[in-house]
Amino acid sequence: MSPSVLLVGSSLSGGGAENRFRLLSENLFGGNVSLALFKADGRRLDQPETPVLDLCWKGFFSYPSMVLRLRRYLQRSDPDVVVSFGVYPNLVAWSAMRGLHKRPALVLNEITRPYQEELDTANPFRSYILSAMKRHVYSRAELFAANSSDGLNESVTHYRVDKGRARRVWNLLDMRTILALSAPSEAQNTEHIDPSICIAARQDKLKRIDTLLNAVSGLQQGLRWKVDIIGDGRENVSLRELSRSLGLCDRVTFHGWLKNPYPVIARASIFTLCSEYEGYSNAVLEAMGLGVPVITSLCSADASELGREGAALTFPVGDVHELRRQIGRLLQLPELRAQLRAKGREVAARHALEVVVPRYESLIREAISLTQPQGGVRV
């Protein structure tokens, strides 16, 4: 019998973390779960009958009412386990469970690097409050999970998470859907196209897209290439100005946000990640699953591991000259591209839905067993 599971998250629409949450919502225990969302934005699930609680997030001052709304739902639905994703859903879920007569098991998930994100926060008072709350809450869950080795290590080091209760979980890739979406439309002419160097990222300073533009501007004469930039954000204007100043306007395409970015990624010769720091990039895994060679900044321990495995080329964060060198190698060495494609697909296969969902299910059953000495599920 499947346990009664409530998943708490921010929304079903957004970047890699929201996509992972959606995939779990649709596939965990065959989709037999309930959802509590900060914003129930109406995105369609594969299981339209899934119960969805809208916590009605409207800003900072709505958190008390959100906690109360979730608490009442927990009292009515009496789940076996609550699984939350991200800092604020983690804090809301834990707060809503305080003092319940029948408390479900709690699994908290970090979706990024919590300490590095804290250092990057501009408001020191907000950073201090969040840090104190995470230290209090993160150590009190039955199990604590993160999809990156840095996220797990930072939580153990800085937020009192017990190593014995900490678990590494993988990202989720729905490669069947991604491959179907990546097929070019009949209107797209894929012949005689210069090799594409693609990056898909939110356009803010953290993602360091300027590193790529500066790197390609100095590529040796005679190489054929173009750049595809997918995404939007606050740095869009400055990135366009940089492209103009470097004389790249004829070679760089700003696609903006794309509902379906996969055809652009799939036809690329190189996929790049230039971030200052990351958890475990879902965009990199998707590119690998599509057979696109990857160059990544050394923005995380996982990125370093990809380099050691031979699944990606790497460069120090912000190192324009090394990124330029690695791009030049890939454009000129087809055997290196083939090697990276093969190893990248091996890495992506570890994150396939059919591999990762059963691991999440085992994690959830383990958490329930920690609240019930006999290991049974309440019925």
C-alpha positions as CSV (number, residue, x, y, z in Angstrom):
1,M,0.0,0.0,0.0
2,S,1.3,3.5,-0.9
3,P,1.8,6.0,2.0
4,S,-0.2,9.2,2.1
5,V,2.2,11.9,0.8
6,L,1.9,15.7,0.8
7,L,4.4,17.6,-1.3
8,V,5.0,21.2,-0.4
9,G,6.6,23.5,-3.0
10,S,6.6,27.0,-4.5
11,S,4.9,26.3,-7.8
12,L,4.7,23.9,-10.8
13,S,6.1,26.4,-13.2
14,G,9.6,27.8,-13.4
15,G,13.2,26.5,-13.6
16,G,14.9,23.3,-12.8
17,A,13.8,23.0,-9.2
18,E,10.1,23.6,-10.1
19,N,10.4,21.1,-12.9
20,R,11.8,18.5,-10.5
21,F,9.0,19.1,-8.2
22,R,6.4,18.7,-11.0
23,L,8.0,15.5,-12.2
24,L,7.8,14.1,-8.6
25,S,4.2,15.2,-8.3
26,E,3.3,13.3,-11.5
27,N,5.3,10.1,-10.9
28,L,5.8,9.5,-7.1
29,F,3.8,6.5,-6.1
30,G,2.1,6.6,-9.5
31,G,1.0,10.2,-8.9
32,N,-0.9,9.2,-5.8
33,V,0.1,12.3,-3.8
34,S,-1.4,15.7,-2.7
35,L,0.2,19.1,-3.3
36,A,0.4,22.3,-1.3
37,L,1.7,25.2,-3.4
38,F,2.7,28.7,-2.6
39,K,1.1,29.7,-5.9
40,A,-1.3,27.3,-7.6
41,D,-0.7,28.7,-11.0
42,G,-3.0,26.4,-12.9
43,R,-0.4,24.4,-14.7
44,R,-1.8,21.1,-15.8
45,L,-0.5,17.9,-14.2
46,D,-0.6,14.5,-15.9
47,Q,-2.9,13.5,-13.0
48,P,-5.6,16.2,-13.1
49,E,-7.3,14.5,-10.1
50,T,-4.3,15.3,-7.8
51,P,-5.6,17.3,-4.8
52,V,-3.9,20.8,-4.8
53,L,-4.0,23.2,-1.9
54,D,-3.3,26.8,-2.8
55,L,-1.4,28.4,0.1
56,C,-2.1,31.9,-1.4
57,W,1.3,33.4,-1.2
58,K,1.0,37.2,-1.6
59,G,4.3,38.4,-0.1
60,F,6.2,38.4,3.2
61,F,3.2,39.2,5.4
62,S,1.2,36.3,4.1
63,Y,3.4,33.6,5.7
64,P,1.4,33.4,9.0
65,S,-1.9,32.7,7.1
66,M,-0.1,30.2,4.9
67,V,1.2,28.3,7.9
68,L,-2.3,28.3,9.4
69,R,-3.9,27.2,6.1
70,L,-1.4,24.3,5.8
71,R,-1.8,23.3,9.4
72,R,-5.6,23.0,9.0
73,Y,-5.1,20.9,5.9
74,L,-2.7,18.6,7.7
75,Q,-5.3,18.1,10.5
76,R,-8.0,17.2,7.9
77,S,-5.9,15.0,5.6
78,D,-3.6,13.4,8.2
79,P,-0.8,12.4,5.8
80,D,1.9,9.8,6.6
81,V,4.7,12.2,5.4
82,V,5.2,15.8,4.3
83,V,8.0,16.4,1.8
84,S,9.0,20.0,1.1
85,F,11.3,21.6,-1.4
86,G,13.3,24.8,-1.0
87,V,14.0,27.1,1.9
88,Y,10.6,28.8,2.3
89,P,8.5,25.7,1.7
90,N,10.7,23.9,4.3
91,L,10.1,26.6,6.9
92,V,6.4,26.8,6.3
93,A,6.0,23.0,6.4
94,W,7.9,22.6,9.6
95,S,6.0,25.5,11.3
96,A,2.6,24.1,10.2
97,M,3.4,20.8,11.9
98,R,4.4,22.2,15.3
99,G,2.3,20.7,18.1
100,L,0.1,18.5,15.9
101,H,-1.4,15.6,17.9
102,K,-0.6,13.2,15.1
103,R,2.5,14.5,13.4
104,P,3.5,13.1,10.0
105,A,7.1,12.4,9.1
106,L,9.0,15.3,7.6
107,V,11.5,15.2,4.7
108,L,13.1,18.6,3.9
109,N,14.8,19.1,0.5
110,E,17.4,21.8,-0.3
111,I,17.3,22.7,-4.0
112,T,20.4,24.8,-4.2
113,R,23.5,25.7,-2.1
114,P,22.0,27.2,1.0
115,Y,25.1,28.7,2.6
116,Q,26.5,30.2,-0.7
117,E,23.0,31.7,-1.4
118,E,23.1,33.2,2.1
119,L,26.5,34.8,1.4
120,D,25.1,36.2,-1.8
121,T,22.1,37.9,-0.1
122,A,22.3,41.6,-0.2
123,N,20.2,42.2,3.0
124,P,22.4,41.1,6.0
125,F,19.4,41.2,8.4
126,R,17.4,38.9,6.2
127,S,20.3,36.6,5.8
128,Y,20.8,36.4,9.6
129,I,17.2,35.6,10.2
130,L,17.0,32.9,7.5
131,S,20.3,31.4,8.8
132,A,18.9,31.2,12.3
133,M,15.7,29.6,11.2
134,K,17.4,27.1,9.0
135,R,19.7,26.1,11.9
136,H,16.6,25.5,14.0
137,V,14.5,23.7,11.5
138,Y,16.8,21.7,9.3
139,S,18.1,19.5,12.1
140,R,14.6,18.5,13.2
141,A,13.4,16.7,10.1
142,E,13.3,12.9,10.0
143,L,15.4,13.1,6.9
144,F,17.1,15.9,5.0
145,A,17.9,15.6,1.3
146,A,19.7,17.6,-1.4
147,N,20.3,17.1,-5.1
148,S,23.9,18.4,-5.0
149,S,26.9,17.4,-2.9
150,D,27.5,21.1,-2.1
151,G,23.9,21.5,-0.9
152,L,24.2,18.5,1.3
153,N,27.7,19.4,2.7
154,E,26.7,23.1,3.4
155,S,23.6,22.0,5.2
156,V,25.6,19.6,7.4
157,T,28.4,22.1,8.1
158,H,26.3,25.3,8.7
159,Y,22.8,24.2,9.6
160,R,23.3,21.3,12.1
161,V,21.9,18.6,9.8
162,D,22.9,15.2,11.2
163,K,25.1,13.4,8.7
164,G,23.2,10.2,9.6
165,R,19.9,11.8,8.5
166,A,21.3,13.4,5.3
167,R,20.6,11.9,2.0
168,R,21.9,12.7,-1.5
169,V,19.1,12.5,-4.2
170,W,19.4,13.0,-7.9
171,N,17.8,15.4,-10.3
172,L,15.0,13.9,-12.5
173,L,15.1,13.8,-16.3
174,D,12.1,12.9,-18.4
175,M,14.2,12.1,-21.4
176,R,11.3,10.6,-23.4
177,T,9.4,14.0,-23.3
178,I,12.6,16.0,-23.8
179,L,13.6,14.0,-26.9
180,A,10.1,14.4,-28.3
181,L,10.1,18.2,-27.7
182,S,13.6,18.6,-29.2
183,A,12.6,17.5,-32.7
184,P,12.9,20.5,-35.0
185,S,9.7,21.7,-36.7
186,E,9.3,21.5,-40.4
187,A,9.7,25.2,-40.7
188,Q,13.2,25.1,-39.2
189,N,16.1,24.8,-41.6
190,T,18.8,22.8,-39.9
191,E,21.1,22.5,-42.9
192,H,24.2,24.7,-43.4
193,I,24.0,26.2,-39.9
194,D,27.2,27.3,-38.2
195,P,28.1,25.3,-35.1
196,S,26.1,26.7,-32.1
197,I,27.5,27.5,-28.7
198,C,24.4,27.5,-26.5
199,I,23.7,28.8,-23.0
200,A,20.3,28.6,-21.3
201,A,20.2,30.6,-18.1
202,R,18.4,33.4,-16.2
203,Q,20.1,36.6,-17.2
204,D,21.6,37.9,-14.0
205,K,25.1,38.5,-12.8
206,L,25.3,35.1,-11.0
207,K,25.0,33.3,-14.3
208,R,28.1,35.1,-15.8
209,I,26.9,35.0,-19.4
210,D,29.3,37.8,-20.1
211,T,32.1,35.3,-19.7
212,L,30.9,33.4,-22.8
213,L,30.5,36.6,-24.9
214,N,34.0,37.7,-24.0
215,A,35.4,34.3,-24.7
216,V,33.9,33.9,-28.2
217,S,35.0,37.4,-29.2
218,G,38.6,36.2,-29.2
219,L,38.2,32.9,-31.0
220,Q,40.8,32.3,-33.7
221,Q,40.0,33.5,-37.2
222,G,38.5,30.9,-39.6
223,L,36.3,29.1,-37.1
224,R,32.6,28.9,-37.9
225,W,30.3,29.4,-34.9
226,K,27.4,31.3,-33.5
227,V,25.9,31.8,-30.0
228,D,22.4,31.0,-28.9
229,I,21.3,32.6,-25.6
230,I,18.1,31.3,-24.1
231,G,16.5,33.1,-21.2
232,D,15.8,36.6,-19.9
233,G,16.4,38.7,-16.8
234,R,17.8,41.9,-15.4
235,E,21.1,41.7,-17.3
236,N,19.5,41.5,-20.7
237,V,20.2,45.1,-21.7
238,S,23.8,45.0,-20.5
239,L,24.4,41.7,-22.3
240,R,23.0,43.1,-25.6
241,E,25.2,46.2,-25.2
242,L,28.3,44.0,-24.5
243,S,27.5,41.9,-27.6
244,R,27.3,45.1,-29.7
245,S,30.5,46.5,-28.3
246,L,32.4,43.2,-29.1
247,G,31.1,43.2,-32.6
248,L,29.1,40.0,-32.2
249,C,25.6,41.1,-33.3
250,D,25.7,39.0,-36.4
251,R,26.8,35.9,-34.5
252,V,24.7,36.1,-31.3
253,T,21.0,35.4,-31.1
254,F,19.0,36.4,-27.9
255,H,16.0,34.0,-28.0
256,G,14.5,35.3,-24.7
257,W,12.5,32.9,-22.6
258,L,11.3,29.9,-24.6
259,K,8.4,27.7,-23.6
260,N,10.2,24.9,-25.4
261,P,14.0,25.5,-25.6
262,Y,14.9,21.9,-26.5
263,P,15.1,22.2,-30.3
264,V,17.7,25.0,-29.9
265,I,19.7,23.1,-27.3
266,A,19.6,19.8,-29.3
267,R,21.0,21.4,-32.5
268,A,23.9,23.0,-30.5
269,S,27.5,21.8,-30.9
270,I,28.4,23.0,-27.4
271,F,26.4,23.7,-24.3
272,T,27.9,26.1,-21.7
273,L,27.4,26.9,-18.1
274,C,29.2,29.9,-16.7
275,S,27.7,30.4,-13.3
276,E,29.5,31.6,-10.2
277,Y,27.8,28.8,-8.2
278,E,25.1,26.2,-8.7
279,G,23.6,23.3,-7.0
280,Y,23.4,20.6,-9.7
281,S,22.4,22.2,-13.0
282,N,19.4,20.5,-14.6
283,A,20.1,22.4,-17.8
284,V,23.5,20.6,-18.0
285,L,21.9,17.2,-17.5
286,E,19.3,17.9,-20.2
287,A,22.0,19.0,-22.7
288,M,23.9,15.8,-21.9
289,G,20.8,13.7,-22.4
290,L,20.3,15.3,-25.8
291,G,23.9,14.4,-26.7
292,V,25.3,17.9,-26.6
293,P,29.0,18.3,-25.4
294,V,29.2,20.4,-22.2
295,I,31.7,23.0,-21.0
296,T,31.0,24.1,-17.4
297,S,32.5,26.5,-15.0
298,L,33.9,25.0,-11.8
299,C,30.9,26.4,-10.0
300,S,30.3,23.3,-7.7
301,A,31.8,20.1,-6.5
302,D,29.5,18.2,-8.9
303,A,30.8,20.3,-11.9
304,S,34.4,19.3,-10.9
305,E,33.3,15.6,-10.7
306,L,31.8,15.9,-14.2
307,G,35.3,17.1,-15.4
308,R,37.1,14.2,-13.6
309,E,34.7,11.7,-15.2
310,G,35.4,13.0,-18.7
311,A,31.7,14.0,-19.1
312,A,32.4,17.7,-19.5
313,L,35.2,20.2,-20.1
314,T,35.7,22.7,-17.3
315,F,37.1,26.1,-16.6
316,P,37.6,28.3,-13.5
317,V,34.7,30.7,-12.9
318,G,35.1,33.9,-14.9
319,D,38.3,32.6,-16.7
320,V,37.6,34.0,-20.2
321,H,40.9,32.6,-21.7
322,E,40.4,29.0,-20.5
323,L,36.7,29.0,-21.7
324,R,37.9,30.3,-25.1
325,R,40.6,27.5,-25.2
326,Q,38.0,24.8,-24.4
327,I,35.5,26.1,-27.0
328,G,38.3,26.1,-29.6
329,R,39.2,22.5,-28.8
330,L,35.6,21.3,-29.1
331,L,35.0,23.2,-32.4
332,Q,38.1,21.6,-33.9
333,L,38.2,18.1,-32.4
334,P,35.2,15.9,-33.4
335,E,36.6,12.9,-31.5
336,L,36.5,15.0,-28.3
337,R,32.9,16.0,-29.0
338,A,32.1,12.3,-29.5
339,Q,33.7,11.3,-26.2
340,L,31.8,14.0,-24.3
341,R,28.5,13.0,-25.9
342,A,29.0,9.3,-24.8
343,K,30.0,10.1,-21.2
344,G,27.4,12.8,-20.9
345,R,24.6,10.4,-21.9
346,E,25.9,8.0,-19.2
347,V,25.6,10.7,-16.6
348,A,22.1,11.8,-17.7
349,A,20.9,8.1,-17.6
350,R,21.6,8.1,-13.8
351,H,19.0,10.8,-13.4
352,A,16.2,9.2,-15.5
353,L,12.8,9.1,-14.0
354,E,12.6,5.3,-13.8
355,V,15.9,5.3,-11.8
356,V,15.3,8.3,-9.4
357,V,11.6,8.0,-8.5
358,P,12.1,4.6,-6.8
359,R,14.9,6.2,-4.7
360,Y,12.6,9.0,-3.6
361,E,10.0,6.4,-2.7
362,S,12.5,4.5,-0.6
363,L,13.5,7.7,1.1
364,I,9.9,8.5,2.0
365,R,9.3,5.0,3.4
366,E,12.5,5.4,5.5
367,A,11.3,8.7,6.9
368,I,8.0,7.2,7.9
369,S,9.7,4.2,9.6
370,L,11.7,6.7,11.8
371,T,8.4,8.0,13.2
372,Q,6.9,4.5,13.6
373,P,9.2,2.0,15.2
374,Q,7.5,-1.0,13.5
375,G,8.0,0.7,10.1
376,G,4.3,0.5,9.1
377,V,2.3,3.0,7.3
378,R,-0.8,4.4,9.1
379,V,-4.1,3.3,7.5
